[in-house]
């Protein structure tokens, strides 16, 4: 998810670590910290500029660990910044990811008299390692024992003051790369900060643990004391490295969908009972139980995720839902009575219109909720309760992985609300199972990237596109059109497929292609009929359909086959397909898809 960097060698570590951290900063972080054995621990909110200001010493240390935090547990404050220390002040841990079972472990550690300084999930790792070394275990064994107890994701850096030349790292879910130099070794979350020092890198796999000293590196797993991970020579420049080898951040972020889905559901499903466990809204569970109306408010892509939220929450939760553009809601006179809640959906948590909509809701006495990606952001702080996405920072201006995550989180909210209302255990279990299968199915959609590129290429000269869908595929049609507009500057419109005959059908001719989202769901036949109407007017058709659907081939000129899932979750898979379509269409034109003209990432103006 975020940024780690470590050094051990024959040079002074301080400038190398600060510079390394700086080159990871492109991803956008909220706090930073550095530890070098023999020097004081320094941490700060903000990023590397702030950190540099606070490092008031010149350390002679030849090793150290550094971290850029993108908060998931606890606000982005100085105490919550990494590295985190144990009680003895000898063990220091920097971590990217989420430790799922930290609450249980923390409670046990507290019983054994450990004191905690931060609200993070990470700090338990330092204390668990402390217990090992205090009991006489080696540094390495203490780390292994600790990792055997934790569940979750991590890219870890661990420094032990009593063995200053050694740094241990471990990977589970969050990327870790080793850089092998001459008399010096490096660890980072991607190759960017390493490349200026060496081009020999080792990409760790999930479950790997690596122990580096200035002149050695060893990779092992929890059970094997040594495994072979050959070094690779990389010729990437810094920019390529920061994009993980992808040509654009947008494509990289689309490919993060499976991981983002795993992060959204991690620790939040009780499979046996067909329920969702959402710590962030449990505090208002009583008010939610009496809820009789929900207003979802958002902008842009998040608004379309909100529309899906409406379908999901009405479907599973039986609560009337309205979705309002935040920029409209704040200037209308919305009617809010007792029992109404306003829920904001926002990636940055700073979108001004959404923030003002939430404030308006609050002024009118509504319970306010958030589905927010950025921990500690203004909307996260100002809402009464909410659920974090844990999707990691998004750099591409056009939102992709955040949308996928928002839909997944809204389905959790729907499940949460549904199970406390009429949704049966059996129905709940189907949703749980669907969510659990989703990351794997998303991987299958990503494998279609090249097929989708070829299809997009066939339509490269089109100046107009329609995107159509019904029911759960309707918001995806709207989102598909928006994605194409924002990054390719081509005119695109999203419509409910049933609306075609009420107007848009008039535009159709041989030069006006339609992307139809037509999974085999409860409205399949209806959408297919709408497609046949387009076919009759000689409009080219690209279908996003369910694997194995032969009928659709007779109607569409091109078909993108996505795997089958339950109807409520199909927008996640078709959503990834429309993202890939828009991406390839724009990338083939040589456009700057990460920074489309006239647009900005976090819209803090009206
Ligand atoms: N879960 C950790 C925290 O909130 C690490 C976040 C990160 O990946 O930066 O502090």
Boltz pocket constraint, residues with backbone or C-beta under 6 A from the ligand:
constraints:
  - pocket:
      binder: B
      contacts: [[A, 1], [A, 2], [A, 3], [A, 68], [A, 69], [A, 70], [A, 71], [A, 72], [A, 73], [A, 74], [A, 80], [A, 95], [A, 96], [A, 97], [A, 98], [A, 99], [A, 120], [A, 121], [A, 122]]
      max_distance: 6.0
